[in-house]
Amino acid sequence: MIGKLTLVGAGPGDPELITLKGIKVLADADIVLYDALVNKALLEYVPDSAQQVFVGKRRGCYTYQQSEINDLIVQSALKGSHVVRLKGGDSFVFGRGAEEVAYAAQFGISSSVVPGISSSFSVPAIENIPMTKRSVAESFWVITGTTKSHKLSDDIQLAAQSSATVVILMGMSKLEEIANIFKDLGKSDLPIAVIQNGTLPSQRLAISTMEHITELVKRRGIQNPAIIVIGEVVNHRQEVQRIIYEAIATKVAC
């Protein structure tokens, strides 16, 4: 009998942010193919009898090319295995999950998807930065910082012309180029946040303006994996902190 493929979103990093359904699927796996951004604590839910294969990449070094991952999925499923593809965040948000599902379908292999919590909105939320806020931002863009051709996405130029919140994934290597796009549009004072290792104990944060963010990130040594959040909503974090401080100060004074 032909096996099946299940794509599971592992969430933004904290192992407790995977869905209950995702855990149940891991417990039913015959083979798990997992990426670099997956918290290895999640592999504890995988049966001892199941095979675990790391297929991620680190700093541009690939253990498996995408074509090899596709073949591994198909070969395993055709042997009757339940193949679980475990990806950081959500499988369909810059995770190439759609490509894997389409490839498996060519061989008559059925697929299902367990959505994951994307870092694009969950990591800013941890730092009290909303994606939308009344009278501030009515929408948000989620953009890859690096395209297939290793260039900066043209969508950033379009997003920069709007009042929407802009979230850029995989864009740290092009942070200065991104900042320059906004500065060229007269938005040097626009708030920007860079968050490394979001939702993990090692999470780090840098908040500044377009004019100074590159310098601040270098000084603090913030690196990948990190996401970039651009827009007036970044100020919400400071507003909440100010309100809390004033409330505490008033209570102490009383």
DRENSE-998678 format. One record per residue (C-alpha): residue number from 0; residue in three letters; chain; x, y, z. Coordinates in nm, 4 decimals. Layout:
residues N
<guba seq="NUM" type="ALA" mol="A" X="X" Y="Y" Z="Z"/>
...
END
This chain:
residues 254
<guba seq="0" type="MET" mol="A" X="0.0000" Y="0.0000" Z="0.0000"/>
<guba seq="1" type="ILE" mol="A" X="0.1124" Y="0.3542" Z="-0.0722"/>
<guba seq="2" type="GLY" mol="A" X="0.1900" Y="0.5603" Z="0.2364"/>
<guba seq="3" type="LYS" mol="A" X="0.1120" Y="0.9262" Z="0.2883"/>
<guba seq="4" type="LEU" mol="A" X="0.2729" Y="1.2636" Z="0.3430"/>
<guba seq="5" type="THR" mol="A" X="0.1844" Y="1.5033" Z="0.6222"/>
<guba seq="6" type="LEU" mol="A" X="0.3307" Y="1.8518" Z="0.6414"/>
<guba seq="7" type="VAL" mol="A" X="0.3548" Y="1.9810" Z="0.9976"/>
<guba seq="8" type="GLY" mol="A" X="0.4357" Y="2.3373" Z="1.0941"/>
<guba seq="9" type="ALA" mol="A" X="0.6634" Y="2.3315" Z="1.3974"/>
<guba seq="10" type="GLY" mol="A" X="0.5975" Y="2.6911" Z="1.4960"/>
<guba seq="11" type="PRO" mol="A" X="0.8424" Y="2.9774" Z="1.5530"/>
<guba seq="12" type="GLY" mol="A" X="1.0874" Y="2.7999" Z="1.7848"/>
<guba seq="13" type="ASP" mol="A" X="0.9391" Y="2.7470" Z="2.1289"/>
<guba seq="14" type="PRO" mol="A" X="0.8477" Y="2.3750" Z="2.1331"/>
<guba seq="15" type="GLU" mol="A" X="0.5267" Y="2.4533" Z="2.3210"/>
<guba seq="16" type="LEU" mol="A" X="0.4004" Y="2.6547" Z="2.0243"/>
<guba seq="17" type="ILE" mol="A" X="0.3383" Y="2.3531" Z="1.8025"/>
<guba seq="18" type="THR" mol="A" X="-0.0271" Y="2.2547" Z="1.7676"/>
<guba seq="19" type="LEU" mol="A" X="-0.1782" Y="1.9556" Z="1.9484"/>
<guba seq="20" type="LYS" mol="A" X="-0.2596" Y="1.8037" Z="1.6095"/>
<guba seq="21" type="GLY" mol="A" X="0.1037" Y="1.8415" Z="1.5069"/>
<guba seq="22" type="ILE" mol="A" X="0.2131" Y="1.6413" Z="1.8112"/>
<guba seq="23" type="LYS" mol="A" X="-0.0368" Y="1.3663" Z="1.7311"/>
<guba seq="24" type="VAL" mol="A" X="0.0935" Y="1.3428" Z="1.3754"/>
<guba seq="25" type="LEU" mol="A" X="0.4555" Y="1.3168" Z="1.4947"/>
<guba seq="26" type="ALA" mol="A" X="0.3537" Y="1.0278" Z="1.7199"/>
<guba seq="27" type="ASP" mol="A" X="0.2179" Y="0.8440" Z="1.4142"/>
<guba seq="28" type="ALA" mol="A" X="0.5215" Y="0.8976" Z="1.1893"/>
<guba seq="29" type="ASP" mol="A" X="0.7327" Y="0.6280" Z="1.0253"/>
<guba seq="30" type="ILE" mol="A" X="0.9906" Y="0.8794" Z="0.9046"/>
<guba seq="31" type="VAL" mol="A" X="1.0368" Y="1.2471" Z="0.9937"/>
<guba seq="32" type="LEU" mol="A" X="1.2228" Y="1.4858" Z="0.7671"/>
<guba seq="33" type="TYR" mol="A" X="1.2995" Y="1.7991" Z="0.9678"/>
<guba seq="34" type="ASP" mol="A" X="1.4537" Y="2.1381" Z="0.8942"/>
<guba seq="35" type="ALA" mol="A" X="1.7217" Y="2.3461" Z="1.0667"/>
<guba seq="36" type="LEU" mol="A" X="1.4792" Y="2.5843" Z="1.2381"/>
<guba seq="37" type="VAL" mol="A" X="1.2850" Y="2.3021" Z="1.4020"/>
<guba seq="38" type="ASN" mol="A" X="1.3357" Y="2.2761" Z="1.7777"/>
<guba seq="39" type="LYS" mol="A" X="1.4817" Y="1.9287" Z="1.8348"/>
<guba seq="40" type="ALA" mol="A" X="1.2766" Y="1.8941" Z="2.1533"/>
<guba seq="41" type="LEU" mol="A" X="0.9825" Y="1.8163" Z="1.9228"/>
<guba seq="42" type="LEU" mol="A" X="1.1552" Y="1.4973" Z="1.8085"/>
<guba seq="43" type="GLU" mol="A" X="1.0795" Y="1.3517" Z="2.1506"/>
<guba seq="44" type="TYR" mol="A" X="0.7230" Y="1.3001" Z="2.0272"/>
<guba seq="45" type="VAL" mol="A" X="0.8460" Y="1.0771" Z="1.7435"/>
<guba seq="46" type="PRO" mol="A" X="0.8303" Y="0.6986" Z="1.8077"/>
<guba seq="47" type="ASP" mol="A" X="1.1622" Y="0.5245" Z="1.8691"/>
<guba seq="48" type="SER" mol="A" X="1.0880" Y="0.3029" Z="1.5702"/>
<guba seq="49" type="ALA" mol="A" X="1.0624" Y="0.5988" Z="1.3333"/>
<guba seq="50" type="GLN" mol="A" X="1.3520" Y="0.7248" Z="1.1264"/>
<guba seq="51" type="GLN" mol="A" X="1.4629" Y="1.0849" Z="1.1786"/>
<guba seq="52" type="VAL" mol="A" X="1.6410" Y="1.2625" Z="0.8941"/>
<guba seq="53" type="PHE" mol="A" X="1.7811" Y="1.6160" Z="0.9097"/>
<guba seq="54" type="VAL" mol="A" X="1.7286" Y="1.7804" Z="0.5704"/>
<guba seq="55" type="GLY" mol="A" X="1.7785" Y="2.1450" Z="0.6629"/>
<guba seq="56" type="LYS" mol="A" X="2.0395" Y="2.3993" Z="0.5692"/>
<guba seq="57" type="ARG" mol="A" X="2.2682" Y="2.6174" Z="0.7788"/>
<guba seq="58" type="ARG" mol="A" X="2.4504" Y="2.9234" Z="0.6444"/>
<guba seq="59" type="GLY" mol="A" X="2.3820" Y="2.8175" Z="0.2872"/>
<guba seq="60" type="CYS" mol="A" X="2.5091" Y="2.4607" Z="0.3399"/>
<guba seq="61" type="TYR" mol="A" X="2.2554" Y="2.2024" Z="0.2270"/>
<guba seq="62" type="THR" mol="A" X="2.2464" Y="1.8501" Z="0.3654"/>
<guba seq="63" type="TYR" mol="A" X="1.9916" Y="1.7668" Z="0.0941"/>
<guba seq="64" type="GLN" mol="A" X="1.8948" Y="1.9621" Z="-0.2159"/>
<guba seq="65" type="GLN" mol="A" X="1.5206" Y="2.0177" Z="-0.2598"/>
<guba seq="66" type="SER" mol="A" X="1.5075" Y="1.7619" Z="-0.5406"/>
<guba seq="67" type="GLU" mol="A" X="1.6642" Y="1.5061" Z="-0.3070"/>
<guba seq="68" type="ILE" mol="A" X="1.4102" Y="1.5833" Z="-0.0357"/>
<guba seq="69" type="ASN" mol="A" X="1.1298" Y="1.5376" Z="-0.2881"/>
<guba seq="70" type="ASP" mol="A" X="1.2710" Y="1.2002" Z="-0.3912"/>
<guba seq="71" type="LEU" mol="A" X="1.3115" Y="1.0904" Z="-0.0295"/>
<guba seq="72" type="ILE" mol="A" X="0.9478" Y="1.1744" Z="0.0397"/>
<guba seq="73" type="VAL" mol="A" X="0.8290" Y="0.9757" Z="-0.2597"/>
<guba seq="74" type="GLN" mol="A" X="1.0571" Y="0.6752" Z="-0.2050"/>
<guba seq="75" type="SER" mol="A" X="0.9499" Y="0.6463" Z="0.1591"/>
<guba seq="76" type="ALA" mol="A" X="0.5792" Y="0.6882" Z="0.0895"/>
<guba seq="77" type="LEU" mol="A" X="0.5845" Y="0.4338" Z="-0.1939"/>
<guba seq="78" type="LYS" mol="A" X="0.7179" Y="0.1825" Z="0.0591"/>
<guba seq="79" type="GLY" mol="A" X="0.4071" Y="0.2373" Z="0.2684"/>
<guba seq="80" type="SER" mol="A" X="0.5527" Y="0.4822" Z="0.5213"/>
<guba seq="81" type="HIS" mol="A" X="0.3824" Y="0.7753" Z="0.6813"/>
<guba seq="82" type="VAL" mol="A" X="0.6208" Y="1.0565" Z="0.5940"/>
<guba seq="83" type="VAL" mol="A" X="0.6078" Y="1.3628" Z="0.8194"/>
<guba seq="84" type="ARG" mol="A" X="0.7720" Y="1.6752" Z="0.6856"/>
<guba seq="85" type="LEU" mol="A" X="0.8447" Y="1.8935" Z="0.9876"/>
<guba seq="86" type="LYS" mol="A" X="0.9144" Y="2.2563" Z="0.9035"/>
<guba seq="87" type="GLY" mol="A" X="0.9760" Y="2.5667" Z="1.1117"/>
<guba seq="88" type="GLY" mol="A" X="0.6881" Y="2.8110" Z="1.1302"/>
<guba seq="89" type="ASP" mol="A" X="0.4197" Y="2.7190" Z="0.8785"/>
<guba seq="90" type="SER" mol="A" X="0.4862" Y="2.4898" Z="0.5837"/>
<guba seq="91" type="PHE" mol="A" X="0.3132" Y="2.7162" Z="0.3357"/>
<guba seq="92" type="VAL" mol="A" X="0.4851" Y="3.0416" Z="0.4381"/>
<guba seq="93" type="PHE" mol="A" X="0.8191" Y="3.0380" Z="0.2543"/>
<guba seq="94" type="GLY" mol="A" X="0.8516" Y="2.6718" Z="0.3474"/>
<guba seq="95" type="ARG" mol="A" X="0.8324" Y="2.5135" Z="0.0001"/>
<guba seq="96" type="GLY" mol="A" X="0.5595" Y="2.2884" Z="0.1315"/>
<guba seq="97" type="ALA" mol="A" X="0.3442" Y="2.3459" Z="-0.1746"/>
<guba seq="98" type="GLU" mol="A" X="0.6248" Y="2.2161" Z="-0.3987"/>
<guba seq="99" type="GLU" mol="A" X="0.6579" Y="1.8969" Z="-0.1967"/>
<guba seq="100" type="VAL" mol="A" X="0.2845" Y="1.8312" Z="-0.1955"/>
<guba seq="101" type="ALA" mol="A" X="0.2652" Y="1.8834" Z="-0.5726"/>
<guba seq="102" type="TYR" mol="A" X="0.5621" Y="1.6548" Z="-0.6371"/>
<guba seq="103" type="ALA" mol="A" X="0.4217" Y="1.3753" Z="-0.4197"/>
<guba seq="104" type="ALA" mol="A" X="0.0843" Y="1.4018" Z="-0.5937"/>
<guba seq="105" type="GLN" mol="A" X="0.2463" Y="1.3086" Z="-0.9253"/>
<guba seq="106" type="PHE" mol="A" X="0.3093" Y="0.9627" Z="-0.7794"/>
<guba seq="107" type="GLY" mol="A" X="-0.0404" Y="0.9202" Z="-0.6400"/>
<guba seq="108" type="ILE" mol="A" X="0.0685" Y="1.0037" Z="-0.2852"/>
<guba seq="109" type="SER" mol="A" X="-0.1966" Y="1.1793" Z="-0.0798"/>
<guba seq="110" type="SER" mol="A" X="-0.1001" Y="1.4671" Z="0.1457"/>
<guba seq="111" type="SER" mol="A" X="-0.2420" Y="1.6593" Z="0.4387"/>
<guba seq="112" type="VAL" mol="A" X="-0.1283" Y="1.9756" Z="0.6083"/>
<guba seq="113" type="VAL" mol="A" X="-0.1152" Y="2.0683" Z="0.9745"/>
<guba seq="114" type="PRO" mol="A" X="-0.0714" Y="2.4466" Z="0.9836"/>
<guba seq="115" type="GLY" mol="A" X="0.1916" Y="2.5970" Z="1.2090"/>
<guba seq="116" type="ILE" mol="A" X="0.2275" Y="2.9299" Z="1.3870"/>
<guba seq="117" type="SER" mol="A" X="0.4311" Y="3.1530" Z="1.1592"/>
<guba seq="118" type="SER" mol="A" X="0.7149" Y="3.3589" Z="1.3040"/>
<guba seq="119" type="SER" mol="A" X="0.6005" Y="3.6467" Z="1.0837"/>
<guba seq="120" type="PHE" mol="A" X="0.3323" Y="3.7491" Z="1.3328"/>
<guba seq="121" type="SER" mol="A" X="0.4026" Y="3.5419" Z="1.6461"/>
<guba seq="122" type="VAL" mol="A" X="0.7568" Y="3.6664" Z="1.7108"/>
<guba seq="123" type="PRO" mol="A" X="0.6559" Y="4.0351" Z="1.6990"/>
<guba seq="124" type="ALA" mol="A" X="0.3593" Y="3.9501" Z="1.9233"/>
<guba seq="125" type="ILE" mol="A" X="0.5957" Y="3.8105" Z="2.1872"/>
<guba seq="126" type="GLU" mol="A" X="0.7589" Y="4.1544" Z="2.1934"/>
<guba seq="127" type="ASN" mol="A" X="0.4194" Y="4.3293" Z="2.2081"/>
<guba seq="128" type="ILE" mol="A" X="0.4391" Y="4.4480" Z="1.8480"/>
<guba seq="129" type="PRO" mol="A" X="0.1050" Y="4.4039" Z="1.6660"/>
<guba seq="130" type="MET" mol="A" X="0.0720" Y="4.3564" Z="1.2936"/>
<guba seq="131" type="THR" mol="A" X="-0.2305" Y="4.5845" Z="1.2713"/>
<guba seq="132" type="LYS" mol="A" X="-0.3562" Y="4.8623" Z="1.4936"/>
<guba seq="133" type="ARG" mol="A" X="-0.6483" Y="5.0958" Z="1.4475"/>
<guba seq="134" type="SER" mol="A" X="-0.5511" Y="5.4336" Z="1.3047"/>
<guba seq="135" type="VAL" mol="A" X="-0.1936" Y="5.3110" Z="1.2576"/>
<guba seq="136" type="ALA" mol="A" X="-0.1797" Y="5.0096" Z="1.0213"/>
<guba seq="137" type="GLU" mol="A" X="-0.4705" Y="4.8507" Z="0.8371"/>
<guba seq="138" type="SER" mol="A" X="-0.2725" Y="4.5679" Z="0.6759"/>
<guba seq="139" type="PHE" mol="A" X="0.0632" Y="4.3948" Z="0.6722"/>
<guba seq="140" type="TRP" mol="A" X="0.3028" Y="4.2487" Z="0.4193"/>
<guba seq="141" type="VAL" mol="A" X="0.5104" Y="3.9360" Z="0.4782"/>
<guba seq="142" type="ILE" mol="A" X="0.7998" Y="3.9303" Z="0.2333"/>
<guba seq="143" type="THR" mol="A" X="1.1041" Y="3.7141" Z="0.1791"/>
<guba seq="144" type="GLY" mol="A" X="1.4234" Y="3.9145" Z="0.1976"/>
<guba seq="145" type="THR" mol="A" X="1.6028" Y="3.6908" Z="-0.0487"/>
<guba seq="146" type="THR" mol="A" X="1.4480" Y="3.5560" Z="-0.3676"/>
<guba seq="147" type="LYS" mol="A" X="1.5404" Y="3.2393" Z="-0.5547"/>
<guba seq="148" type="SER" mol="A" X="1.7971" Y="3.4415" Z="-0.7469"/>
<guba seq="149" type="HIS" mol="A" X="1.9448" Y="3.5648" Z="-0.4146"/>
<guba seq="150" type="LYS" mol="A" X="1.8278" Y="3.9199" Z="-0.4813"/>
<guba seq="151" type="LEU" mol="A" X="1.6122" Y="4.1470" Z="-0.2691"/>
<guba seq="152" type="SER" mol="A" X="1.2423" Y="4.1078" Z="-0.3415"/>
<guba seq="153" type="ASP" mol="A" X="1.0906" Y="4.3854" Z="-0.5542"/>
<guba seq="154" type="ASP" mol="A" X="0.7840" Y="4.3695" Z="-0.3280"/>
<guba seq="155" type="ILE" mol="A" X="0.9780" Y="4.5537" Z="-0.0555"/>
<guba seq="156" type="GLN" mol="A" X="0.9895" Y="4.8639" Z="-0.2750"/>
<guba seq="157" type="LEU" mol="A" X="0.6121" Y="4.8422" Z="-0.3206"/>
<guba seq="158" type="ALA" mol="A" X="0.5449" Y="4.7783" Z="0.0484"/>
<guba seq="159" type="ALA" mol="A" X="0.7650" Y="5.0697" Z="0.1504"/>
<guba seq="160" type="GLN" mol="A" X="0.5317" Y="5.3081" Z="-0.0321"/>
<guba seq="161" type="SER" mol="A" X="0.2352" Y="5.2069" Z="0.1832"/>
<guba seq="162" type="SER" mol="A" X="0.1443" Y="5.2635" Z="0.5486"/>
<guba seq="163" type="ALA" mol="A" X="0.1222" Y="4.8884" Z="0.6071"/>
<guba seq="164" type="THR" mol="A" X="0.3370" Y="4.6966" Z="0.8528"/>
<guba seq="165" type="VAL" mol="A" X="0.6183" Y="4.5201" Z="0.6676"/>
<guba seq="166" type="VAL" mol="A" X="0.7623" Y="4.1927" Z="0.7961"/>
<guba seq="167" type="ILE" mol="A" X="1.0694" Y="4.0586" Z="0.6194"/>
<guba seq="168" type="LEU" mol="A" X="1.1933" Y="3.7042" Z="0.6691"/>
<guba seq="169" type="MET" mol="A" X="1.5417" Y="3.5920" Z="0.5681"/>
<guba seq="170" type="GLY" mol="A" X="1.6508" Y="3.9488" Z="0.5106"/>
<guba seq="171" type="MET" mol="A" X="1.9311" Y="4.0093" Z="0.7607"/>
<guba seq="172" type="SER" mol="A" X="2.2061" Y="3.9946" Z="0.4992"/>
<guba seq="173" type="LYS" mol="A" X="2.0287" Y="4.2750" Z="0.3135"/>
<guba seq="174" type="LEU" mol="A" X="1.9306" Y="4.4905" Z="0.6115"/>
<guba seq="175" type="GLU" mol="A" X="2.1266" Y="4.7948" Z="0.4957"/>
<guba seq="176" type="GLU" mol="A" X="1.9788" Y="4.7683" Z="0.1465"/>
<guba seq="177" type="ILE" mol="A" X="1.6294" Y="4.7433" Z="0.2952"/>
<guba seq="178" type="ALA" mol="A" X="1.6850" Y="5.0467" Z="0.5169"/>
<guba seq="179" type="ASN" mol="A" X="1.8077" Y="5.2469" Z="0.2193"/>
<guba seq="180" type="ILE" mol="A" X="1.4852" Y="5.1785" Z="0.0292"/>
<guba seq="181" type="PHE" mol="A" X="1.2812" Y="5.3373" Z="0.3060"/>
<guba seq="182" type="LYS" mol="A" X="1.5259" Y="5.6225" Z="0.3568"/>
<guba seq="183" type="ASP" mol="A" X="1.5127" Y="5.7070" Z="-0.0139"/>
<guba seq="184" type="LEU" mol="A" X="1.1363" Y="5.7481" Z="0.0288"/>
<guba seq="185" type="GLY" mol="A" X="1.1864" Y="5.9978" Z="0.3108"/>
<guba seq="186" type="LYS" mol="A" X="1.1163" Y="5.7461" Z="0.5870"/>
<guba seq="187" type="SER" mol="A" X="1.4427" Y="5.7651" Z="0.7782"/>
<guba seq="188" type="ASP" mol="A" X="1.2527" Y="5.8073" Z="1.1079"/>
<guba seq="189" type="LEU" mol="A" X="1.0256" Y="5.5066" Z="1.0538"/>
<guba seq="190" type="PRO" mol="A" X="1.0528" Y="5.2580" Z="1.3443"/>
<guba seq="191" type="ILE" mol="A" X="1.2058" Y="4.9171" Z="1.2804"/>
<guba seq="192" type="ALA" mol="A" X="1.2597" Y="4.6132" Z="1.5012"/>
<guba seq="193" type="VAL" mol="A" X="1.4958" Y="4.3211" Z="1.4442"/>
<guba seq="194" type="ILE" mol="A" X="1.4258" Y="4.0110" Z="1.6527"/>
<guba seq="195" type="GLN" mol="A" X="1.6682" Y="3.7186" Z="1.6686"/>
<guba seq="196" type="ASN" mol="A" X="1.5757" Y="3.3683" Z="1.7924"/>
<guba seq="197" type="GLY" mol="A" X="1.2155" Y="3.4692" Z="1.8471"/>
<guba seq="198" type="THR" mol="A" X="1.0193" Y="3.2838" Z="2.1219"/>
<guba seq="199" type="LEU" mol="A" X="1.3368" Y="3.1133" Z="2.2505"/>
<guba seq="200" type="PRO" mol="A" X="1.5233" Y="3.1897" Z="2.5766"/>
<guba seq="201" type="SER" mol="A" X="1.8026" Y="3.3353" Z="2.3615"/>
<guba seq="202" type="GLN" mol="A" X="1.5691" Y="3.5894" Z="2.1977"/>
<guba seq="203" type="ARG" mol="A" X="1.7324" Y="3.9263" Z="2.1310"/>
<guba seq="204" type="LEU" mol="A" X="1.5843" Y="4.2553" Z="2.0173"/>
<guba seq="205" type="ALA" mol="A" X="1.7008" Y="4.5764" Z="1.8528"/>
<guba seq="206" type="ILE" mol="A" X="1.4611" Y="4.8680" Z="1.8005"/>
<guba seq="207" type="SER" mol="A" X="1.5587" Y="5.1853" Z="1.6223"/>
<guba seq="208" type="THR" mol="A" X="1.4782" Y="5.3884" Z="1.3118"/>
<guba seq="209" type="MET" mol="A" X="1.5740" Y="5.3269" Z="0.9527"/>
<guba seq="210" type="GLU" mol="A" X="1.8528" Y="5.5792" Z="0.9929"/>
<guba seq="211" type="HIS" mol="A" X="2.0306" Y="5.3934" Z="1.2734"/>
<guba seq="212" type="ILE" mol="A" X="1.9180" Y="5.0265" Z="1.2681"/>
<guba seq="213" type="THR" mol="A" X="2.2156" Y="4.8900" Z="1.0738"/>
<guba seq="214" type="GLU" mol="A" X="2.4631" Y="5.0395" Z="1.3177"/>
<guba seq="215" type="LEU" mol="A" X="2.2668" Y="4.9161" Z="1.6219"/>
<guba seq="216" type="VAL" mol="A" X="2.2369" Y="4.5599" Z="1.4894"/>
<guba seq="217" type="LYS" mol="A" X="2.6118" Y="4.5441" Z="1.4230"/>
<guba seq="218" type="ARG" mol="A" X="2.6930" Y="4.6815" Z="1.7673"/>
<guba seq="219" type="ARG" mol="A" X="2.4719" Y="4.4257" Z="1.9414"/>
<guba seq="220" type="GLY" mol="A" X="2.5856" Y="4.1393" Z="1.7213"/>
<guba seq="221" type="ILE" mol="A" X="2.2340" Y="4.0388" Z="1.6187"/>
<guba seq="222" type="GLN" mol="A" X="2.2394" Y="3.7741" Z="1.3461"/>
<guba seq="223" type="ASN" mol="A" X="2.0252" Y="3.5118" Z="1.1772"/>
<guba seq="224" type="PRO" mol="A" X="1.7796" Y="3.3639" Z="1.2368"/>
<guba seq="225" type="ALA" mol="A" X="1.5999" Y="3.6942" Z="1.2764"/>
<guba seq="226" type="ILE" mol="A" X="1.2967" Y="3.8741" Z="1.1405"/>
<guba seq="227" type="ILE" mol="A" X="1.2580" Y="4.2396" Z="1.0537"/>
<guba seq="228" type="VAL" mol="A" X="0.9447" Y="4.4365" Z="1.1447"/>
<guba seq="229" type="ILE" mol="A" X="0.8925" Y="4.7816" Z="0.9938"/>
<guba seq="230" type="GLY" mol="A" X="0.6203" Y="5.0324" Z="1.0690"/>
<guba seq="231" type="GLU" mol="A" X="0.4608" Y="5.2610" Z="1.3247"/>
<guba seq="232" type="VAL" mol="A" X="0.3248" Y="4.9554" Z="1.5105"/>
<guba seq="233" type="VAL" mol="A" X="0.6766" Y="4.9018" Z="1.6478"/>
<guba seq="234" type="ASN" mol="A" X="0.6128" Y="5.2007" Z="1.8754"/>
<guba seq="235" type="HIS" mol="A" X="0.3299" Y="5.0100" Z="2.0457"/>
<guba seq="236" type="ARG" mol="A" X="0.5829" Y="4.8196" Z="2.2549"/>
<guba seq="237" type="GLN" mol="A" X="0.7257" Y="5.1374" Z="2.4020"/>
<guba seq="238" type="GLU" mol="A" X="0.3790" Y="5.2822" Z="2.4535"/>
<guba seq="239" type="VAL" mol="A" X="0.2728" Y="4.9816" Z="2.6615"/>
<guba seq="240" type="GLN" mol="A" X="0.5929" Y="4.9938" Z="2.8658"/>
<guba seq="241" type="ARG" mol="A" X="0.5389" Y="5.3655" Z="2.9315"/>
<guba seq="242" type="ILE" mol="A" X="0.1791" Y="5.3092" Z="3.0448"/>
<guba seq="243" type="ILE" mol="A" X="0.2872" Y="5.0292" Z="3.2801"/>
<guba seq="244" type="TYR" mol="A" X="0.5676" Y="5.2428" Z="3.4232"/>
<guba seq="245" type="GLU" mol="A" X="0.3341" Y="5.5378" Z="3.4827"/>
<guba seq="246" type="ALA" mol="A" X="0.0739" Y="5.3104" Z="3.6453"/>
<guba seq="247" type="ILE" mol="A" X="0.3330" Y="5.1615" Z="3.8800"/>
<guba seq="248" type="ALA" mol="A" X="0.4753" Y="5.5040" Z="3.9611"/>
<guba seq="249" type="THR" mol="A" X="0.1271" Y="5.6369" Z="4.0433"/>
<guba seq="250" type="LYS" mol="A" X="0.0532" Y="5.3371" Z="4.2661"/>
<guba seq="251" type="VAL" mol="A" X="0.3813" Y="5.3797" Z="4.4536"/>
<guba seq="252" type="ALA" mol="A" X="0.3165" Y="5.7516" Z="4.4998"/>
<guba seq="253" type="CYS" mol="A" X="-0.0255" Y="5.6800" Z="4.6470"/>
END
